Amino acid sequence: MSIRKTASVAVPLFLAACDPAATVHHPAPLASHPSPKATACEPANGRQGQPGCWVLTTAPIQASTSSLYWHVYEFPSAEQAQEQATDTAKVIRAHGRTWLVAIADQQWKSSGGRLVASVGPLTLLSSVPHTASFMEATFIPGMSSRIHTHPGPEAWVVLEGEQCLETPEGVMRGKAGDAMLVRGGIPMQLFGGPAVRRALVLILHPTTESLGTPHRDWHPSGACLAAK
């Protein structure tokens, strides 16, 4: 497996640089997580900022003949971000900051805010209507996701700390300032690092299907837990 530092080449995994923060933010102290070795993304229900993966909002996505990208902008206020919001460009509050997150073609731009990342291409596995689920995720040391698959691509913008993803195709590590992308339909497990890791997360999935499902026929090699 090769990892290429570009967002314009369709590879199973990629790692690209982004601009995670203009200033340092210090969220509230963290609690523990009830399933630190089998974390899954769930509706936030007021749990933002705590360890886990929390769905903040969703947007409808129609199949497109052009390549889709995830565009992430930071705004100083929700009011300014809301001026740019559309059906597929949503305002979220994550990690104590205000973001505009949009699914659009590669050339899409917001007329305001600070561009943090454009991640893609996002390859859909079918032409049925899809939903974009936008999340915030916080891992404390020792946390990992369950082994699972998604029915569409998953992407991350790492804001703080580091993470490691293992799939049958290899291992990819990302740190603050990196964007990561993995195709849908492949088993995976995500691990945090030695310090708190915070990220924005996107999953594209058919509207009638869940975000992801546990996978029991593949197990990671442990490479993410080995010394780098």
C-alpha positions in Angstrom: 0.0 0.0 0.0 1.2 3.5 -0.8 0.2 6.7 1.0 0.2 9.8 -1.1 0.2 13.3 0.2 -2.5 14.6 -2.2 -6.2 14.9 -2.3 -6.5 14.4 -6.0 -5.5 10.8 -6.5 -8.1 8.0 -5.7 -6.2 5.6 -3.5 -7.7 3.4 -0.7 -6.0 5.5 2.0 -4.5 8.9 1.9 -2.8 11.3 4.2 -2.8 15.1 3.4 -1.7 18.2 5.3 -4.3 20.6 6.6 -4.4 23.7 8.8 -5.9 22.5 12.1 -5.8 25.6 14.3 -4.9 29.3 14.2 -4.9 29.4 18.1 -4.7 26.8 20.8 -7.9 25.7 22.5 -8.3 24.0 25.9 -11.5 22.1 26.2 -13.0 21.0 29.6 -11.4 18.1 31.5 -12.3 14.7 30.1 -14.2 11.9 31.8 -13.7 8.2 31.0 -15.6 6.2 28.3 -17.8 3.2 29.0 -16.3 1.2 26.1 -12.8 2.5 25.5 -11.7 -0.5 23.4 -14.9 -0.6 21.2 -15.9 3.0 20.6 -18.6 3.6 17.9 -20.1 6.8 16.6 -23.4 7.7 18.3 -25.8 10.7 18.4 -24.2 13.4 20.6 -27.2 14.0 22.9 -25.2 16.6 24.9 -22.0 14.6 25.2 -19.9 16.9 23.0 -16.4 17.4 24.3 -16.2 14.0 26.1 -14.4 10.9 25.0 -16.1 9.2 22.1 -17.4 9.8 18.6 -20.5 12.0 18.5 -22.8 12.7 15.5 -23.5 16.4 15.5 -25.6 16.8 12.3 -26.3 15.3 8.9 -26.8 16.5 5.3 -28.5 14.8 2.3 -26.1 13.9 -0.5 -27.2 13.0 -4.1 -25.1 10.9 -6.4 -22.9 13.2 -8.6 -21.0 12.8 -11.8 -18.3 15.0 -10.4 -15.9 14.0 -7.6 -17.1 14.9 -4.1 -14.9 16.6 -1.5 -15.3 17.4 2.2 -14.5 21.1 2.8 -13.9 22.3 6.3 -13.8 26.0 7.2 -13.5 27.6 10.7 -15.4 30.7 11.6 -15.1 33.1 14.5 -18.8 33.0 15.2 -21.9 30.9 14.4 -23.6 33.9 13.0 -20.9 34.4 10.3 -20.8 30.7 9.5 -24.6 30.5 9.2 -24.5 33.1 6.3 -22.7 30.4 4.3 -24.9 27.4 5.2 -26.9 25.5 2.6 -28.6 22.0 2.5 -25.2 20.4 2.1 -23.0 22.9 4.0 -23.7 22.7 7.7 -22.6 24.7 10.7 -21.4 22.7 13.6 -20.0 23.5 17.0 -17.2 21.0 17.8 -14.3 21.1 20.2 -15.3 24.5 21.4 -15.0 26.0 17.9 -17.4 26.9 15.0 -17.1 25.1 11.7 -18.7 25.1 8.3 -18.6 21.6 6.8 -19.7 21.0 3.2 -19.9 18.2 0.7 -19.4 19.5 -2.8 -17.2 19.3 -5.9 -13.5 20.0 -5.6 -13.8 23.7 -6.7 -16.4 24.7 -4.0 -15.4 27.5 -1.8 -16.9 29.4 1.1 -16.9 33.2 0.7 -15.9 33.5 4.4 -14.1 31.7 7.1 -10.6 30.0 7.2 -10.1 27.0 5.0 -8.8 24.1 7.2 -9.0 21.2 4.8 -10.5 19.9 1.6 -10.6 16.1 1.7 -11.3 13.8 -1.2 -12.3 12.4 -3.6 -15.1 10.7 -1.7 -16.1 7.6 -3.7 -19.6 6.4 -3.1 -20.2 2.6 -3.4 -23.7 3.0 -5.0 -25.9 5.6 -6.8 -28.6 5.6 -4.1 -29.3 8.8 -2.0 -26.6 9.2 0.7 -26.3 11.0 4.0 -23.3 12.8 5.2 -22.9 12.4 9.0 -20.6 15.0 10.6 -19.0 14.2 13.9 -16.5 15.3 16.5 -14.3 12.6 18.1 -12.1 12.6 21.2 -9.9 9.7 22.2 -8.0 9.6 25.5 -4.9 7.4 25.7 -5.8 3.7 25.4 -9.0 4.2 23.4 -9.8 2.6 20.1 -12.8 2.0 17.9 -14.4 -1.4 17.5 -13.4 -3.4 14.4 -16.0 -2.3 11.9 -16.9 -1.4 8.3 -18.7 1.6 6.8 -21.0 1.5 3.7 -19.1 4.6 2.3 -16.0 6.6 2.8 -14.8 7.9 6.2 -12.5 10.9 6.6 -10.9 12.7 9.5 -9.3 16.1 10.1 -7.0 15.7 13.1 -6.9 18.8 15.3 -4.9 17.6 18.2 -2.8 14.5 19.1 -2.5 11.6 16.7 -4.3 8.5 15.5 -3.5 5.3 13.7 -5.8 3.4 11.3 -5.3 -0.3 10.4 -7.1 -2.0 7.5 -6.2 -5.2 5.6 -4.5 -2.9 3.1 -2.1 -1.4 5.7 -1.5 1.1 8.4 -1.8 4.9 8.3 -0.9 7.4 11.0 -2.0 11.0 11.2 -1.2 13.8 13.6 -2.5 17.3 14.2 -2.5 19.0 10.9 -3.3 15.9 8.8 -6.4 14.8 7.0 -7.1 11.1 6.4 -9.4 9.2 4.2 -10.4 5.6 3.8 -12.7 4.0 1.3 -16.0 2.4 2.2 -16.6 -1.3 2.5 -13.2 -2.2 4.1 -12.8 -3.5 7.7 -10.8 -1.2 10.0 -9.8 -0.3 13.5 -8.8 3.2 14.7 -6.5 3.8 17.6 -5.6 6.9 19.6 -2.1 7.9 20.6 -0.2 8.6 23.8 -2.0 11.9 24.4 -5.6 13.2 23.9 -6.6 13.1 20.2 -9.3 15.4 18.9 -10.7 15.3 15.3 -13.5 16.2 13.0 -15.0 13.1 11.3 -17.2 12.5 8.3 -18.9 9.3 7.1 -20.9 9.1 3.9 -23.4 6.3 3.9 -26.6 5.3 2.1 -29.5 7.1 3.7 -31.3 3.8 4.5 -28.2 2.2 6.1 -26.5 2.7 9.4 -23.2 4.5 9.8 -21.3 1.3 10.3 -21.4 -2.3 11.5 -19.1 -4.5 13.5 -16.8 -6.8 11.6 -15.7 -10.2 12.9 -13.8 -11.8 10.0 -10.7 -9.7 10.1 -8.4 -8.7 13.0 -5.7 -6.1 13.1 -2.0 -7.1 13.3 -1.3 -4.8 16.2 0.9 -2.6 14.1 -0.8 0.6 15.4 0.2 -0.4 18.9 3.9 -1.1 18.0 6.5 1.5 18.5 6.8 3.8 15.5 
